[in-house]
Amino acid sequence: MGSTVAEKKQKKALASDSFTVKPLEPFLIPFLTGPDKNLTTEQVNNEILPVWTYSYISVLVPVFLLTDWLRYKPVVFFQSVSLLVTTALLYWTSSVAAMQAMQFFYGVVTACDVAYFSYIYSVIEVKRFKKATSCSRSVQLLGYTVGAVLGQLLVSLELMSFQNILLMTMVLSALAMLSSLLLPMPKNSFFFHHKKPPAEDDSSDSKDTGIKSGGGDEEEEENSWRRKSLPKVLCLLGKDLKECYSSRSLLCWSVWWAMATCGYNQTVNYVQVLWEHVEPSQNSSIYNGGVEAVSNLLSAATAYGVGFTEVTWEHWGELALGGFSALGAASLLLMTFIGNIWVCYAGYVVFKSLYMLLITIAMFQIAAGLSMERYALVFGVNTFGALLLQTVLVSVVVDSAGLGLGIIPQFTIYASYFAVIAIIFTLRGLYVIWSLRRLPAPQEDRF
């Protein structure tokens, strides 16, 4: 009975997220630089898009804490409201300042993703976490794919203008906001309103917690979290983080996570500017939506296929991170210097698929041996680390207050950045293999 109720709650949450279909998103740069908004590529690249990064990192930590304190649902609703505000600003305004405000609210939308996934975990049993994660990401991917395909059809068949497609997106955002009100309110959360599982589940849970351990005093401390203040919760979170990152393997995978996600975010955020530079949308047909749909589906396929591979990632994982990161760097170099839109499209699909493959491996490796509380905490810290790196990169390379580089020099830097990642982790992977080869072979028992 409990499982049935949990499944119903999960389906409601998935239904809420399934309305986040954004058919204009693959065509945002052509829309901003076209006759509708009449902004220059330099304004979009160096003044408007950097605001997203600054917004994301400024609100991520407060949103993370508020999500747990308010028990998810209010933040999920606030995310929907922020998305509606984003589309409204995009629809009714056109100045640089207004577009910067639009990017700020979209940064809030992105930061609130933690609330959606945390909500899913809060209403289901621990044994269903893996399935729930798969379903949640599949529904989210389906929403992105449907939106990209719909947008491509509307643009290619000239059924709607960009402005009308944006109006459709606004309606879908309003539906998402209304559907979020139907979500049930969880009674517990991971940190502020934590409630220890029943005693009979302790033995089975301990198998999955790995790093987590402790006696009666720690258990009593955990049981009393719901009565503790913000400073006490922060102290406990700091203690947990120190224990988690004391694992050299987890630290290594987390470093790759932060570095690669920084480069991935930059590439995805600015790739439309590159496409517009290579093949201006005013002069030819564009297929941004179709490319996004293909890249999403291939990314899902590669990520899904990881679960069926018989590879000892503890031994070969870091070498794989280095090798595939090198392929990603090569894809970015081809996109930057070949100057052909179809090469750009193909390179982007390869790059995104490789990243999704590797981030899935990293998630599996990091999650192994962590309790759910620490799982969410470590993933959040890794994301924050990626944003710190990205903020430095944006402020120095992209922002008009910094170097304000054009799109070709930018992508040259991104390709070089992934080449550095490839070198670091290839060397690290070779060292791991060499260390394992030096270990003495196990002695067989003789009778």
C-alpha positions as CSV (number, residue, x, y, z in Angstrom):
1,M,0.0,0.0,0.0
2,G,2.8,2.4,1.0
3,S,4.6,1.7,-2.3
4,T,1.4,2.4,-4.3
5,V,1.0,5.8,-2.5
6,A,4.7,6.6,-3.2
7,E,4.3,5.7,-6.8
8,K,1.3,8.0,-7.1
9,K,3.2,10.9,-5.6
10,Q,6.2,10.2,-7.9
11,K,3.9,10.2,-11.0
12,K,2.4,13.6,-9.9
13,A,5.9,15.0,-9.6
14,L,6.9,13.6,-13.0
15,A,3.7,15.0,-14.5
16,S,4.6,18.4,-13.1
17,D,8.0,18.3,-14.8
18,S,6.7,16.9,-18.1
19,F,5.2,20.3,-18.9
20,T,8.6,21.9,-19.1
21,V,8.6,21.7,-22.9
22,K,10.4,24.7,-24.2
23,P,10.2,24.7,-28.1
24,L,11.9,28.1,-28.4
25,E,15.0,27.2,-26.4
26,P,17.0,25.8,-29.3
27,F,16.3,29.0,-31.2
28,L,17.0,31.5,-28.4
29,I,20.0,33.2,-30.0
30,P,18.4,33.6,-33.5
31,F,15.3,35.0,-31.7
32,L,17.4,37.5,-29.7
33,T,19.6,38.6,-32.7
34,G,16.7,38.6,-35.2
35,P,14.1,41.3,-36.0
36,D,12.0,40.4,-32.9
37,K,14.6,41.7,-30.4
38,N,17.2,43.2,-32.7
39,L,20.1,42.7,-30.3
40,T,23.7,42.3,-31.5
41,T,25.7,39.0,-31.2
42,E,28.2,40.9,-29.0
43,Q,25.5,42.1,-26.6
44,V,24.0,38.6,-26.3
45,N,27.4,36.9,-25.9
46,N,29.3,39.3,-23.7
47,E,26.5,41.1,-21.7
48,I,23.4,39.0,-21.5
49,L,24.4,35.3,-21.3
50,P,27.0,35.7,-18.5
51,V,24.3,36.8,-16.1
52,W,22.9,33.2,-16.0
53,T,26.2,32.0,-14.5
54,Y,26.3,34.8,-11.9
55,S,22.7,34.2,-11.0
56,Y,23.0,30.4,-10.7
57,I,26.0,30.5,-8.3
58,S,24.5,33.3,-6.2
59,V,21.3,31.5,-5.4
60,L,22.4,27.8,-5.4
61,V,23.4,27.6,-1.8
62,P,20.3,29.5,-0.4
63,V,18.0,27.5,-2.6
64,F,19.7,24.2,-1.5
65,L,19.0,25.1,2.2
66,L,15.5,26.5,1.6
67,T,14.6,23.5,-0.4
68,D,15.2,21.2,2.6
69,W,13.8,23.7,5.2
70,L,10.6,24.3,3.3
71,R,10.3,20.6,2.3
72,Y,10.6,20.9,-1.4
73,K,7.1,21.7,-2.7
74,P,7.2,25.5,-2.1
75,V,10.6,25.7,-4.0
76,V,9.2,23.5,-6.8
77,F,6.3,26.0,-7.1
78,F,8.7,28.9,-7.0
79,Q,10.7,27.3,-9.8
80,S,7.6,27.3,-12.0
81,V,6.9,30.9,-11.1
82,S,10.4,31.9,-12.0
83,L,10.1,30.1,-15.4
84,L,6.9,31.9,-16.1
85,V,8.6,35.2,-15.3
86,T,11.5,34.3,-17.5
87,T,9.2,33.7,-20.5
88,A,7.2,36.8,-19.8
89,L,10.3,39.0,-19.8
90,L,11.4,37.4,-23.0
91,Y,8.0,38.0,-24.6
92,W,7.3,41.6,-23.5
93,T,10.7,43.2,-23.2
94,S,13.7,43.7,-25.5
95,S,16.3,45.9,-23.9
96,V,19.7,44.6,-22.7
97,A,18.8,45.2,-19.1
98,A,15.5,43.3,-19.4
99,M,17.2,40.4,-21.1
100,Q,19.8,40.4,-18.2
101,A,16.9,40.2,-15.8
102,M,15.5,37.3,-17.8
103,Q,18.8,35.4,-17.5
104,F,18.8,36.1,-13.8
105,F,15.4,34.4,-13.3
106,Y,16.5,31.5,-15.6
107,G,19.5,31.0,-13.3
108,V,17.0,30.7,-10.4
109,V,15.0,28.2,-12.4
110,T,18.2,26.1,-13.0
111,A,19.2,26.3,-9.3
112,C,15.8,25.1,-8.2
113,D,16.3,21.8,-10.1
114,V,17.6,20.4,-6.8
115,A,14.2,20.8,-5.3
116,Y,12.5,18.7,-8.0
117,F,14.9,15.7,-7.6
118,S,15.0,16.0,-3.8
119,Y,11.2,16.0,-3.8
120,I,11.2,12.7,-5.8
121,Y,13.5,11.1,-3.3
122,S,11.5,12.3,-0.3
123,V,8.3,10.6,-1.2
124,I,9.6,7.1,-2.2
125,E,11.5,4.3,-0.5
126,V,15.3,4.0,-0.6
127,K,15.2,0.9,-2.7
128,R,13.4,2.8,-5.4
129,F,15.9,5.6,-5.7
130,K,17.7,4.2,-8.7
131,K,14.5,3.6,-10.6
132,A,13.2,7.0,-9.6
133,T,16.3,8.7,-10.8
134,S,16.1,7.0,-14.2
135,C,12.4,7.8,-14.6
136,S,12.9,11.4,-13.6
137,R,15.7,12.0,-16.0
138,S,13.9,10.2,-18.7
139,V,10.8,12.4,-18.3
140,Q,13.0,15.5,-18.2
141,L,14.8,14.3,-21.3
142,L,11.5,13.6,-23.0
143,G,10.3,17.1,-22.3
144,Y,13.5,18.6,-23.8
145,T,13.3,16.3,-26.8
146,V,9.6,17.0,-27.5
147,G,10.2,20.7,-27.1
148,A,13.1,20.7,-29.5
149,V,11.3,18.6,-32.2
150,L,8.2,20.7,-31.9
151,G,10.2,23.9,-32.2
152,Q,12.0,22.6,-35.3
153,L,8.8,21.6,-37.0
154,L,7.2,24.9,-36.3
155,V,10.2,26.8,-37.6
156,S,11.0,24.6,-40.7
157,L,7.3,24.4,-41.8
158,E,6.9,28.2,-41.0
159,L,3.8,27.4,-39.0
160,M,4.6,29.9,-36.3
161,S,6.9,32.9,-35.7
162,F,9.4,32.9,-32.9
163,Q,7.1,35.3,-31.0
164,N,4.2,32.9,-31.2
165,I,6.4,29.9,-30.3
166,L,7.4,31.9,-27.2
167,L,3.7,32.5,-26.3
168,M,3.2,28.7,-26.5
169,T,6.1,28.2,-24.2
170,M,4.6,30.7,-21.7
171,V,1.3,28.7,-21.7
172,L,3.2,25.5,-21.0
173,S,5.1,27.3,-18.2
174,A,1.8,28.4,-16.6
175,L,0.5,24.8,-16.8
176,A,3.7,23.6,-15.0
177,M,3.1,26.2,-12.3
178,L,-0.5,25.1,-11.8
179,S,0.4,21.4,-11.7
180,S,3.0,22.0,-9.1
181,L,0.3,23.1,-6.7
182,L,-1.2,19.6,-6.9
183,L,1.9,18.0,-5.4
184,P,1.5,16.5,-1.9
185,M,3.5,18.1,0.9
186,P,6.2,15.8,2.3
187,K,6.4,15.4,6.1
188,N,10.2,14.9,6.2
189,S,13.3,16.2,4.6
190,F,17.0,15.1,4.6
191,F,18.4,17.7,7.0
192,F,16.1,20.2,8.8
193,H,13.2,17.7,9.2
194,H,15.1,14.5,9.2
195,K,13.5,11.4,10.7
196,K,15.6,8.3,11.2
197,P,14.2,5.2,9.4
198,P,12.7,2.3,11.5
199,A,15.2,0.2,13.4
200,E,14.5,-2.9,11.3
201,D,15.9,-1.1,8.2
202,D,19.2,-0.1,9.8
203,S,21.0,-3.3,8.9
204,S,20.0,-3.1,5.2
205,D,20.7,0.6,5.0
206,S,24.1,0.2,6.5
207,K,25.2,-1.8,3.5
208,D,24.5,1.2,1.2
209,T,26.0,4.0,3.3
210,G,29.7,3.0,3.0
211,I,31.4,6.0,4.5
212,K,28.6,6.6,7.0
213,S,29.0,5.0,10.4
214,G,28.6,5.7,14.1
215,G,27.2,4.5,17.4
216,G,24.3,5.4,19.6
217,D,25.3,9.0,20.1
218,E,25.4,9.8,16.4
219,E,22.1,8.1,15.9
220,E,20.6,10.2,18.7
221,E,22.1,13.3,17.1
222,E,20.6,12.4,13.7
223,N,17.2,11.8,15.3
224,S,17.2,15.3,16.8
225,W,18.1,17.2,13.6
226,R,14.5,18.3,13.2
227,R,14.9,20.3,16.4
228,K,18.2,22.0,15.4
229,S,18.9,25.4,14.0
230,L,20.6,26.4,10.8
231,P,24.1,26.8,12.4
232,K,23.8,23.3,13.9
233,V,22.7,21.8,10.5
234,L,25.6,23.6,8.7
235,C,28.0,22.2,11.3
236,L,26.7,18.7,10.7
237,L,26.9,19.2,6.9
238,G,30.5,20.3,7.2
239,K,31.4,17.3,9.2
240,D,29.7,15.0,6.6
241,L,31.6,16.7,3.8
242,K,34.9,16.3,5.5
243,E,34.3,12.6,5.9
244,C,33.1,12.1,2.4
245,Y,36.0,13.9,0.7
246,S,38.5,12.0,2.8
247,S,38.0,9.2,0.2
248,R,40.7,9.7,-2.5
249,S,38.6,7.9,-5.1
250,L,35.5,10.1,-4.4
251,L,37.7,13.2,-4.5
252,C,39.2,12.3,-7.8
253,W,35.8,11.6,-9.5
254,S,34.4,14.8,-7.9
255,V,37.3,16.9,-9.3
256,W,36.5,15.6,-12.8
257,W,32.8,16.3,-12.2
258,A,33.4,19.9,-11.4
259,M,35.9,20.6,-14.1
260,A,34.0,18.9,-16.9
261,T,30.6,20.3,-15.9
262,C,32.1,23.8,-16.0
263,G,33.3,23.2,-19.6
264,Y,30.1,21.5,-20.6
265,N,27.9,24.3,-19.3
266,Q,30.0,26.9,-21.2
267,T,29.7,24.9,-24.4
268,V,26.0,24.3,-24.2
269,N,25.3,27.9,-23.2
270,Y,27.2,29.5,-26.0
271,V,27.0,26.9,-28.8
272,Q,24.1,28.7,-30.5
273,V,26.2,31.8,-30.8
274,L,28.8,29.7,-32.6
275,W,26.2,28.3,-34.9
276,E,24.9,31.8,-35.6
277,H,28.5,32.9,-36.4
278,V,29.1,29.9,-38.8
279,E,25.7,30.0,-40.5
280,P,23.6,33.1,-39.8
281,S,19.9,32.2,-39.3
282,Q,18.8,35.2,-41.4
283,N,20.5,33.8,-44.5
284,S,19.6,30.1,-44.3
285,S,17.5,27.4,-42.7
286,I,18.5,26.3,-39.2
287,Y,18.1,23.0,-37.6
288,N,19.0,23.7,-34.0
289,G,15.9,21.9,-32.7
290,G,16.6,18.8,-34.6
291,V,20.2,18.7,-33.4
292,E,19.2,19.2,-29.8
293,A,16.7,16.4,-30.1
294,V,19.2,14.0,-31.6
295,S,21.9,14.9,-29.0
296,N,19.4,14.3,-26.2
297,L,18.3,10.9,-27.5
298,L,21.9,9.8,-28.1
299,S,23.0,11.1,-24.7
300,A,20.2,9.1,-23.1
301,A,21.2,6.0,-25.0
302,T,24.9,6.3,-24.0
303,A,24.0,7.0,-20.4
304,Y,21.6,4.1,-20.3
305,G,24.1,1.7,-21.9
306,V,26.6,2.3,-19.1
307,G,24.5,0.2,-16.8
308,F,25.0,-2.8,-19.1
309,T,28.8,-2.6,-19.5
310,E,31.0,-5.1,-17.7
311,V,33.9,-2.7,-16.9
312,T,35.7,-2.4,-13.6
313,W,35.4,1.4,-13.4
314,E,37.5,1.5,-10.2
315,H,40.5,0.4,-12.3
316,W,39.7,1.8,-15.8
317,G,37.4,4.7,-15.0
318,E,40.0,7.5,-14.7
319,L,41.7,6.4,-17.9
320,A,38.2,6.5,-19.6
321,L,37.7,10.0,-18.2
322,G,40.9,11.1,-19.8
323,G,40.4,9.3,-23.2
324,F,36.8,10.4,-23.7
325,S,37.6,14.0,-22.6
326,A,40.3,14.1,-25.3
327,L,37.6,13.1,-27.9
328,G,35.4,15.9,-26.5
329,A,38.3,18.3,-26.9
330,A,38.8,17.2,-30.5
331,S,35.1,17.6,-31.3
332,L,35.2,21.2,-30.0
333,L,38.3,22.0,-32.1
334,L,36.5,20.7,-35.2
335,M,33.5,22.8,-34.4
336,T,35.6,25.9,-34.0
337,F,37.9,25.7,-37.0
338,I,36.2,23.8,-39.8
339,G,33.6,26.5,-40.3
340,N,30.9,24.2,-41.6
341,I,27.5,24.1,-39.9
342,W,27.0,20.4,-40.3
343,V,30.4,19.7,-38.8
344,C,29.4,22.0,-35.9
345,Y,26.2,20.1,-35.5
346,A,27.9,16.7,-35.6
347,G,30.6,17.8,-33.2
348,Y,28.1,19.1,-30.7
349,V,26.2,15.8,-30.7
350,V,29.4,13.8,-30.2
351,F,30.6,16.2,-27.4
352,K,27.3,16.1,-25.5
353,S,26.9,12.3,-25.8
354,L,30.5,11.8,-24.4
355,Y,29.8,14.1,-21.5
356,M,26.6,12.4,-20.6
357,L,28.3,9.0,-20.8
358,L,31.1,10.1,-18.5
359,I,28.9,12.0,-16.0
360,T,26.8,8.9,-15.6
361,I,29.9,6.8,-14.8
362,A,31.0,9.5,-12.3
363,M,27.5,9.5,-10.7
364,F,27.6,5.8,-10.2
365,Q,31.1,5.8,-8.8
366,I,30.4,8.7,-6.4
367,A,27.1,7.3,-5.3
368,A,28.6,3.9,-4.4
369,G,29.0,3.8,-0.6
370,L,27.1,6.9,0.2
371,S,23.9,7.3,2.1
372,M,21.1,9.4,0.3
373,E,21.8,12.4,2.5
374,R,25.4,12.4,1.6
375,Y,24.7,11.5,-2.0
376,A,22.6,14.8,-2.4
377,L,25.2,16.8,-0.5
378,V,28.2,15.7,-2.4
379,F,26.4,16.2,-5.8
380,G,25.4,19.7,-4.7
381,V,29.0,20.6,-3.6
382,N,30.4,19.3,-6.9
383,T,27.9,21.4,-8.8
384,F,28.8,24.4,-6.8
385,G,32.5,23.7,-7.5
386,A,31.7,23.6,-11.3
387,L,29.9,26.9,-11.0
388,L,32.9,28.5,-9.2
389,L,35.1,27.5,-12.0
390,Q,32.5,28.7,-14.6
391,T,32.1,32.0,-12.9
392,V,35.9,32.6,-13.1
393,L,35.9,31.5,-16.8
394,V,32.9,33.8,-17.7
395,S,34.2,36.8,-15.8
396,V,37.6,36.6,-17.4
397,V,37.0,35.3,-20.9
398,V,33.4,36.2,-21.8
399,D,32.1,39.1,-19.8
400,S,32.5,42.5,-21.4
401,A,34.0,43.7,-18.1
402,G,36.8,41.2,-18.6
403,L,38.4,40.2,-21.9
404,G,35.1,40.1,-23.8
405,L,36.4,37.6,-26.4
406,G,34.5,36.7,-29.5
407,I,33.0,33.3,-30.0
408,I,35.9,31.7,-31.9
409,P,38.5,32.5,-29.3
410,Q,36.1,31.4,-26.6
411,F,35.6,27.9,-28.1
412,T,39.4,27.6,-28.7
413,I,39.8,28.1,-24.9
414,Y,37.0,25.6,-24.2
415,A,38.7,23.0,-26.4
416,S,42.0,23.6,-24.8
417,Y,40.4,23.4,-21.3
418,F,39.1,19.9,-22.1
419,A,42.5,18.9,-23.5
420,V,44.0,19.9,-20.1
421,I,41.4,17.7,-18.4
422,A,42.2,14.8,-20.7
423,I,45.9,15.1,-20.0
424,I,45.4,15.2,-16.2
425,F,43.1,12.2,-16.0
426,T,44.9,10.2,-18.6
427,L,48.1,10.5,-16.6
428,R,46.2,9.7,-13.4
429,G,44.5,6.7,-15.1
430,L,47.9,5.3,-16.3
431,Y,49.3,5.7,-12.8
432,V,46.3,3.8,-11.3
433,I,46.8,0.9,-13.8
434,W,50.6,0.9,-13.2
435,S,50.0,0.8,-9.4
436,L,47.6,-2.2,-9.8
437,R,50.1,-4.1,-12.0
438,R,52.7,-3.7,-9.3
439,L,50.5,-5.4,-6.7
440,P,51.5,-9.0,-6.0
441,A,49.1,-11.6,-7.5
442,P,46.9,-13.3,-4.9
443,Q,48.2,-16.7,-3.8
444,E,46.0,-19.7,-4.6
445,D,45.2,-22.1,-1.8
446,R,47.0,-25.5,-2.2
447,F,45.8,-28.8,-0.7
